[in-house]
Amino acid sequence: MEDKIVLILDALRESTRVEFSGLLSGFKDKMHGVMTFLAGLELTRRRILLLRQARPFSELWIYRRPEDPTGAANGERPPEGEPVENEPAGGGHPSPADADEEGDTGA
């Protein structure tokens, strides 16, 4: 699973979000998909990233948590009244805020 964690984190080093299916391209083994999904769940549990899906059976998006000097990216809450930046939705891809508005299934 550590290899899949590295795969996800490397993809998110280049961008703030990545499609789950994009992480599967080039791999034919179904176990790669299963382990990559489990790695995504583990990183979500560690509060390193966010998983979002706008509606059932739609694309699963993996988001980097915003880096924040208050420590919110490490699972800590920002001080009361501090704004938390949401990344803008671009290219028709849902941002975490957009997914919530469209009936986020929450992963």
Contact map, one row per residue, 1 for C-alpha under 8 A:
11111000000000000000000000000000001101100000000000000000000000000000000000000000000000000000000000000000000
11111100000000000000000000000000000000100000000000000000000000000000000000000000000000000000000000000000000
11111110000000000000000000000000000000000000000000000000000000000000000000000000000000000000000000000000000
11111111000000000000000000000000001100100000000000000000000000000000000000000000000000000000000000000000000
11111111100000000000000000000000000100110010000000000000000000000000000000000000000000000000000000000000000
01111111110000000000000000000000000000000000000000000000000000000000000000000000000000000000000000000000000
00111111111000000000001000000000000000000000000000000000000000000000000000000000000000000000000000000000000
00011111111100000000001000000000000100010000000000000000000000000000000000000000000000000000000000000000000
00001111111110000000000000000000000000000000000000000000000000000000000000000000000000000000000000000000000
00000111111111000000000000000000000000000000000000000000000000000000000000000000000000000000000000000000000
00000011111111100100001000000000000000000000000000000000000000000000000000000000000000000000000000000000000
00000001111111111100000000000000000000000000000000000000000000110000000000000000000000000000000000000000000
00000000111111110000000000000000000000000000000000000000000000000000000000000000000000000000000000000000000
00000000011111110000000000000000000000000000000000000000000000000000000000000000000000000000000000000000000
00000000001111111100000000000000000000000000000000000000000000000000000000000000000000000000000000000000000
00000000000111111100000000000000000000000000000000000000000000110000000000000000000000000000000000000000000
00000000000100111110000000000000000000000000000000000000000011110000000000000000000000000000000000000000000
00000000001100111111011000000000000000000000000000000000000011100000000000000000000000000000000000000000000
00000000000000001111111000000000000000000000000000000000001111000000000000000000000000000000000000000000000
00000000000000000111111100000000000000000000000000000000001111000000000000000000000000000000000000000000000
00000000000000000011111110000000000000000000000000000000001100000000000000000000000000000000000000000000000
00000000000000000111111110000000000000000000000000000000000000000000000000000000000000000000000000000000000
00000011001000000111111110000000000100000000000000000000000000000000000000000000000000000000000000000000000
00000000000000000001111111100001100000000000000000000000000000000000000000000000000000000000000000000000000
00000000000000000000111111100000000000000000000000000000000000000000000000000000000000000000000000000000000
00000000000000000000000111110000000000000000000000000000000000000000000000000000000000000000000000000000000
00000000000000000000000111111001000000000000000000000000000000000000000000000000000000000000000000000000000
00000000000000000000000001111101000000000000000000000000000000000000000000000000000000000000000000000000000
00000000000000000000000000111111100000000000000000000000000000000000000000000000000000000000000000000000000
00000000000000000000000000011111110000000000000000000000000000000000000000000000000000000000000000000000000
00000000000000000000000000001111111000000000000000000000000000000000000000000000000000000000000000000000000
00000000000000000000000100111111111100000000000000000000000000000000000000000000000000000000000000000000000
00000000000000000000000100001111111110000000000000000000000000000000000000000000000000000000000000000000000
00000000000000000000000000000111111111000000000000000000000000000000000000000000000000000000000000000000000
10010000000000000000000000000011111111100000000000000000000000000000000000000000000000000000000000000000000
10011001000000000000001000000001111111110000000000000000000000000000000000000000000000000000000000000000000
00000000000000000000000000000000111111111000000000000000000000000000000000000000000000000000000000000000000
10000000000000000000000000000000011111111100000000000000000000000000000000000000000000000000000000000000000
11011000000000000000000000000000001111111110000000000000000000000000000000000000000000000000000000000000000
00001001000000000000000000000000000111111111000010100000000001000000000000000000000000000000000000000000000
00000000000000000000000000000000000011111111100000100000000000000000000000000000000000000000000000000000001
00000000000000000000000000000000000001111111110000000000000000000000000000000000000000000000000000000000000
00001000000000000000000000000000000000111111111110000000000000000000000000000000000000000000000000000000000
00000000000000000000000000000000000000011111111111100000000000000000000000000000000000000000000000000000000
00000000000000000000000000000000000000001111111100000000000000000000000000000000000000000000000000000000000
00000000000000000000000000000000000000000111111110000000000000000000000000100000000000000000000000000000000
00000000000000000000000000000000000000000011111111000000000000001000000011100000000000000000000000000000000
00000000000000000000000000000000000000000011111111000000000000011000000011100000000000000000000000000000000
00000000000000000000000000000000000000010011011111100000000001111000000000000000000000000000000000000000000
00000000000000000000000000000000000000000001001111110000000001111000000000000000000000000000000100000000000
00000000000000000000000000000000000000011001000011111000000111100000000000000000000000000000000000000000011
00000000000000000000000000000000000000000000000001111100000111100000000000000000000000000000000100100001111
00000000000000000000000000000000000000000000000000111111011110000000000000000000000000000000000000100001111
00000000000000000000000000000000000000000000000000011111011100000000000000000000000000000000010001110111100
00000000000000000000000000000000000000000000000000001111110000000000000000000000000000000000000000000111100
00000000000000000000000000000000000000000000000000001111110000000000000000000000000000000000000000000000100
00000000000000000000000000000000000000000000000000000011111000000000000000000000000000000000000000000000000
00000000000000000000000000000000000000000000000000001111111100000000000000000000000000000000000000000000000
00000000000000000011100000000000000000000000000000001100111110000000000000000000000000000000000000000000000
00000000000000000011100000000000000000000000000000111100011111000000000000000000000000000000000000000000000
00000000000000001111000000000000000000000000000000111000001111100000000000000000000000000000000000000000000
00000000000000001111000000000000000000010000000011110000000111110000000000000000000000000000000000000000000
00000000000100011100000000000000000000000000000011110000000011111000000000000000000000000000000100000000000
00000000000100011000000000000000000000000000000111000000000001111100000000000000000000000000000000000000000
00000000000000000000000000000000000000000000001111000000000000111110000010000000000000000000000000000000000
00000000000000000000000000000000000000000000000000000000000000011111000110000000000011100000000000000000000
00000000000000000000000000000000000000000000000000000000000000001111101110000000000000000000000000000000000
00000000000000000000000000000000000000000000000000000000000000000111111110000000000000000000000000000000000
00000000000000000000000000000000000000000000000000000000000000000011111100000000000000000000000000000000000
00000000000000000000000000000000000000000000000000000000000000000001111100011110000000000000000000000000000
00000000000000000000000000000000000000000000000000000000000000000011111111111100000000000000000000000000000
00000000000000000000000000000000000000000000000000000000000000000111111111111100000000000000000000000000000
00000000000000000000000000000000000000000000001100000000000000001111001111110000000000000000000000000000000
00000000000000000000000000000000000000000000001100000000000000000000001111110000000000000000000000000000000
00000000000000000000000000000000000000000000011100000000000000000000001111111000000000000000000000000000000
00000000000000000000000000000000000000000000000000000000000000000000011111111100000000000000000000000000000
00000000000000000000000000000000000000000000000000000000000000000000011100111110000000000000000000000000000
00000000000000000000000000000000000000000000000000000000000000000000011100011111011100000000000000000000000
00000000000000000000000000000000000000000000000000000000000000000000010000001111110000000000000000000000000
00000000000000000000000000000000000000000000000000000000000000000000000000000111110000000000000000000000000
00000000000000000000000000000000000000000000000000000000000000000000000000000011111000000000000000000000000
00000000000000000000000000000000000000000000000000000000000000000000000000000111111100000000000000000000000
00000000000000000000000000000000000000000000000000000000000000000000000000000100111110000000000000000000000
00000000000000000000000000000000000000000000000000000000000000000000000000000100011111000000000000000000000
00000000000000000000000000000000000000000000000000000000000000000100000000000000001111100000000000000000000
00000000000000000000000000000000000000000000000000000000000000000100000000000000000111110000001110000000000
00000000000000000000000000000000000000000000000000000000000000000100000000000000000011111000001000000000000
00000000000000000000000000000000000000000000000000000000000000000000000000000000000001111100001000000000000
00000000000000000000000000000000000000000000000000000000000000000000000000000000000000111111111001000000000
00000000000000000000000000000000000000000000000000000000000000000000000000000000000000011111110000000000000
00000000000000000000000000000000000000000000000000000000000000000000000000000000000000001111100000000000000
00000000000000000000000000000000000000000000000000000000000000000000000000000000000000001111110000000000000
00000000000000000000000000000000000000000000000000000000000000000000000000000000000000001111111000000000000
00000000000000000000000000000000000000000000000000000100000000000000000000000000000000001101111111100000000
00000000000000000000000000000000000000000000000000000000000000000000000000000000000001111000111111100000000
00000000000000000000000000000000000000000000000001010000000000100000000000000000000001000000011111110000000
00000000000000000000000000000000000000000000000000000000000000000000000000000000000001000000011111111000000
00000000000000000000000000000000000000000000000000000100000000000000000000000000000000001000011111111100000
00000000000000000000000000000000000000000000000000011100000000000000000000000000000000000000011111111111000
00000000000000000000000000000000000000000000000000000100000000000000000000000000000000000000000111111111000
00000000000000000000000000000000000000000000000000000000000000000000000000000000000000000000000011111111000
00000000000000000000000000000000000000000000000000000110000000000000000000000000000000000000000001111111000
00000000000000000000000000000000000000000000000000000110000000000000000000000000000000000000000000111111100
00000000000000000000000000000000000000000000000000011110000000000000000000000000000000000000000000111111110
00000000000000000000000000000000000000000000000000011111000000000000000000000000000000000000000000000011111
00000000000000000000000000000000000000000000000000111000000000000000000000000000000000000000000000000001111
00000000000000000000000000000000000000001000000000111000000000000000000000000000000000000000000000000000111
